[in-house]
């Protein structure tokens, strides 16, 4: 029981007499006498709370209802009926993202972030990028969190050649790029984590581990049950979709909570920004060059000149596109279908946009290998339809650049 003594410090202010009493804010009447220093009762009988006090309480309750919800409150109170298993899994991923956010912001990790791990350079034998120490540490953080959740059967990561079997009875499969854009850390450009969540394919449980772990990881994007990304920038933002809208939560560093700041995100039907590495213009096919030339001159279906914005960090470029509209793209076989293209396409579709390889809807493509690469175009629905109306927008020539 909380008891407050309200006094009138300024005689010129006309507080109602009932406000200058002792009340229990959890009750409409006094529930207990107040005992003075001598043990005598200061109030021996209950007195009703005035209408003024009730109005004050109602206003406080209204303000409480209007405040932003934390992620856990959103799961339990605001209509995100994701189930207990999913809520537990997301809570562990949330914790992992907080740790990675602190890791990439630490001044003690800037130097090791510049060095390849284990002397590797370029690509590994599986076709994934050679890891850096911060990539590996981020991967370990996520793997540890998924193990502790007890809800994950398989984890497939950009940092591992093969998927990892975690537990037999975990209901979910998680695919993840633990630290996208890690090459940018030493110059403080935003980085991110991308993940997708599938149900474990129980019909494969009878197969050997090597076989069922691979097949569980190679589900098409149509089977995703949730996806998200964390953006590590001036703010740490966790964007999620469970298949019924896309929502973003911002980390409140004073409390450690992710707070709902962007409910029910909707990408504009058309933007005025395109995001691509313009330095590769002369390596692009004719169709893509014609499209870019047209929108830059304001001669496309939308009669305004487009602007270019390019960070070279997939999560950052995608996040801006999701907020403002337009298109973010990499027209060559560079980005990974399983743990980059599929999760981001899931998010943009549930915000009203589209993800495509330039010809085919991303979520309809069946993966054939874990680190499979493809062109990726993500953005506003009208912009995407206009882009795809041009023939030949996929870049098939790669002179050897990595980015």
N, C-alpha and C positions, 0 to 999 in steps of 0.2 A: 504494500500500500504506500503510495506517495502522497505526502501532505505538504501543502504550500501555504505560507502566510503572506497574504497580499495586503500591503499597506498603501496608504495614499501619501506619497512623499511631497506632493505639491498641493497646498490647500486651494490654489486657484483652479485646479482641475476638478471637475465635479464628477468623480467616479460614483456610480451607484453604491449605496451602502453595502449591498450584498456582495460586491466585488472585494470589499475590504474585510473579508472573513477568511476563515480557514476552510478549505474545501479539499475533497478527494476527487481529482479529475477523472478517476475511473468509475465514479458513482454519481448518481443524481442527488444523493443526500449524504450527510455526514454519517460515516459508518463506525466511527470510534471517537471517544472523547480525547481531548488533548490533555496530557498530564503536565502540570507545572513543576517547578523545582521543588515545591513542598509536597508534591504528590497529590495535590488537590485537582479536581477536574475543572478545567477552564470552560468546557462546554459539556453539559450533561445530557442534552437532548438533541436529536437530529433536526436540522432545519433544511427545507427544500432549497435547491439551487435556483437562482433567479433566471429569468429568460435571457438576460444579458450574458450570463456565464454560459448558458447552453448555446447561444449564438456564437460565442467565442470558440467553444469546443467544435462546433460544426464547421466553422471557418478553418480551424486547424486540421480537421479531418479532411476537408476538401483539398487543402494544400498538400496534404500527405498523399492523397489519391492522384494528384496531378504531377507529383515528382517523378523523375525518371526511375525506371525499374532496373535493378541489377539483373544480370543474366539468370541467376538462380531464382529470383522472384518472377522473372518472365516465364521460366519453365513451370513454376508452381502455381502461378496466380493469373497470368494474363492471357491464357488460352493457347499456349504452345504445348499441345498434347503430344509430346514426343516419347513418352514412356520412361520408366525408371532407368532401364538399361542405357538408353541413349543419353539421358540427362547425366548419368554417372560418367559415361564416356566423354561427353563434351566438357564436363567439369575438369577431367584430367587433361584434356587437350588445352583448355583454358589456362590451367596451371603451367603446362609446358610452354605455351606462348608467352606467358609472363616471364618465365626464366630466360627464354631466348631474347626477349625484348631487353632485359637487363644485361644479357651477355653482349649483344651487339652494341649497346650504348656504353659499355665499360671502357675506359681509357686503357686498361691493361690488356685488352684484346685486339687493339688496332694493329700492332706489329705482327702477331701471329696470323691475323686475318689476311695478310699479304702473301703468305708463303703457301705453296702447294704442300699437301700432306704426303709423307713417305717418298718425297722426291718425284712425285708423278707430275707430268706435264701433258696438257692437251686432253685427249679423251682416253678413257679406259677401254679395255678389250670389249666390253659390253656396249660401248657407244655412249655411256653417260659421261658427264664432265668429270675431269680429275678433281677429287675433293680437296678442300682446304681445311685446316684445323677447325675453324668455326662451323663449317658444314658438318663435320664429323661429331663435334660436341653437340650441335643442335639435333642431329639424328639420334644420338644417345639419349638426350633429354626426352625426346618424343617416345622412343622405344621404351624407356624406363617408365614413363607415365602410362603408356598403353598397357604394359605388363601389370602395373599396380591397379589399373582399373578393373582387371578381371573380366572385361567385356569384349576383348579383341582376340580373334582366332589367328588372323593373318595381318602382317604389316608389310607393305611393299613400298620401298623408298627409292628416291633418286640416288641416294648414297650407297645403296647395296646392289650388287649384281643380281641377286635372287631374292624373292620374297622370304620373309621370316615367319615360321609357324610359332605362335606364342602359346596358345592354350586350346585344348580340344573342344571345350564347351563355350568358348566365346561366341556371342551371337553376331559379331560384326567383323568386317574386313576394312582396313584403313589403308589408303594409298596416299603418299605424302611427298612433297618436295620440302624438306625441313628448313632450308634457308635459300630461297630464291634471290638472285641478285647479289650473292655474297662477294663477287668481285668489286662491288661498289662500296664496301664497308670502309675501306681506308680513306675514302673521300666523302664519307658521311651522306651518301645518297640512300634513299629509302630502300629497305629490303623487305622480305616477307616470307611467310609460310603458307603453303597451299595444301589442302587435304580434301579427300573424298571418302565417303563412308558407304559401304555396301552391307547387305545382309550376307552372312555366311551361307554358302550353298550346301545345305544339309544333305542333299542327294548325292554329294560327292564324298561324304564322310567315310565310306568304305574303301576309298582309294588309298594308295600309298601316299605318305606325306608329301613327297617330292612332286607328285602329280596334282594332288588336290590343292596344294598351296599355290601352284602356278595358275590353275584354272580359276580359283577364287579371285586372284589378283587381276585376271584378264577379263573381267566382266565389262560389258559395254556400258557407256554412260547412261543409257536408258534405265539401268537397274540401280543407279545411285539412290540412296534414301536420304542423304544429307551431304553437304559440301560447305567449304568455307575457306577463308584466307585470313591471315593476320598481317597487317601492315605495320611495320616498325618505322616510324617517322617522327615528326614533331609531336604527334599523338600516336598511341598504339591502338589500332582499331581491329576488332574481330568481326568479320562479316560472315553471316551464316544463312543457309536456307535448308529447311527440312521438307521442301517440296510444296510449300504453300506460302510463297512470299520470300523476300530476301530482306534481312534485317542486319543492322550494324550496331555494334556496341563499342564504346570508347572507354579505355582504361582510366579510371580515376586514381591517380597516383597517390592521393591523400588517404584513400581507404583500401586500395588494392582490388577494388571491384570493377568489373566491366559493366558499364551502364548503358542502357538502351538509348541511343541518340538518333538513330535513323530507322524508325519502324517502317515496314512495308515500302521499301525502296522501289521506285519506278524509274527506269532509265528513260529519258525523253525519247519520243519516237524518232526524232532527228536531232543531231547536234551540229556543231559548226567547227569541230576539231577532229583532225586525224593524227594518229600517233604511229609513226614508222620511222625507220632509219633512212632519211632522205639521201644519205651519202651513197646508198646502194642503187640509186635511181637508174643508172645506166646498165645495171645487171638485171633489172626487172623486165618481165615480158611486156609486150606492147599494150595489152589490155589494161594492166595495172598502171602503166605510165599515162595512158589516155584518161583513166579515171582520176588520177591525182591531178593531172593538168586541168581537167575540166572543173573539179571542185575548187581548186585554188583560184581559178579565174571567175568563179561565181556563175558558171555556165551549165551547172548540173540541174537536177530536178529541184534543188533548193537554190533559189537565185541570190545567194550571198556567198562571198568568198570565204573559204575555209582557212583556218590557221593550223599550223603544225605545233604539236607539243610532244616531246619525246624525252623520256627519262632514261630509257634503257634498263628499266627495272619492271618486270612484267606485272607484279602486283600493284606497283605505284601507277603505272600507265593504265592498267585495267580499272583501278579504283577511281581515278579521275574520269574515265570514260563512263563508268557506271553512274557517277554523280551528274556529269554535265552532258552526256550524250556524245555521239560521234562514233569513231571506229579506232580501235587499237589493233595492230596487225604485225605479223612477221610472215612475209609471203613465201619463205623458203622452208625446207624440211629441217626445222631447228627445235621447235618446242615439242614436249612429250605429250602424247595422247593421254596416257593413263593418269598421271598425277599433276598435270598442268592444264591441258586443254579440256578434259572432261569436267573437273570440278568448276573451273571458271565458266564454262558453257552452261552448266547446271545453274549457277548463280545468276548469270545474265538472262537466261530464259525465264527464270522465276521472277525476274524484275521487268519482264516485258521486252527483252532484246533477243539476240540471236548469236549463236556461235557456229562457225563454218570453217571448212578447210579451203574454201573458195569454190567448191562444187557441191559438197555434201554436208548436211547437218552433223556437227561433231558427235552428238550423243547417239547417233545412229551407226557410228563406225565401230566395228568389232575389232578390238585389239588382237594382234597376233604375237606380240612380244612386249615385255615389260617396258623397255626403254624406247619403244617405237616413236619416231619423230614424224612431224607433219607440218604443213603451213597452218597458220591459225589467224582467223579474223573474228573479232568479237565487237559487238556494238549495238547501236540503235537499230530498230527493225527497218525503218525506211532507208537508212544509210546502207545497211547490209543488203537489202534487196537491190538497191541501185548499183552497189559494187558488184554483186553477183550477176548483174545483167551484162556486164562486160565479159567477153570471152578471154581466156588466157590470162588469169591473174596470179597463178601459182608460179613462183620462181623455181625453175629446175636447174639453173646454173649456179654453182657456188665456187667462186674463184679461190676459196680457202680461208676466208675470214671466219673467226669464231663467234662474233657477236652479230 
